[in-house]
Amino acid sequence: MLDIYTLDDEVLRTDTEKVTEFDQSLKILVDAMFDTLTEADGVGLAAPQIGVSKKLFIVDLQKGEEGRYVFINPEIVETSIEEGPYEEGCLSIPGFYRTLYRPLKVKIQAQDLNGKYFNLDAEGVLARVIQHENDHLNRILFIDHLPEEEKEKVEKAFRKKEAKKHKRKQK
């Protein structure tokens, strides 16, 4: 399992670069990301969350081959006007959830593991996860969508929780 970087790790706020090499090392990275996602019991994982500043994220809604998606150099080209609420969490801010409003549908263009371009129309949970993971590629965490006061509360509570965990490890 790869390490998942958390809130205060600089890599989450670093610009990402386009993927230009569609080789075996990319396939190995994506496989490791799926293993990490499964182990962490998540539905999406972006490359910055594992310390890689590349435009790449994965989604696994069904915990198996059929529900797996790989998005390389993605671009959301269209979103619906209609928005809806959904409680979001993030593997980079474990244990914290907040309700966000996001467009209910998206159209995304990306490349697959072989570099081939594809378009996908998504709605429901898939559209939500795509938007959340794509935000990571743009240095945005889900808490950045919250009112400033609420965002600061989450950050403070997360840091307090991490400090307690660190203190326990030192004993």
Number of C-alpha atoms within 10 A of each C-alpha: 13 16 10 20 17 19 19 13 14 12 19 26 17 18 14 20 13 12 15 11 11 15 11 11 10 15 13 11 15 18 13 15 25 27 14 18 23 16 11 15 12 17 22 25 29 28 24 28 25 21 18 16 22 19 24 28 25 23 23 22 16 10 15 10 9 9 12 15 17 18 23 25 21 22 15 16 10 13 19 12 10 10 13 13 13 15 10 16 19 22 20 20 20 12 10 16 15 17 15 17 15 20 18 19 23 23 17 21 18 19 19 16 16 13 15 10 14 12 14 12 14 17 17 13 14 21 20 23 21 26 19 21 26 26 15 25 26 15 17 16 21 21 23 13 15 16 9 10 8 14 15 14 10 17 16 12 12 19 14 12 13 13 12 11 11 11 10 9 8 6 5
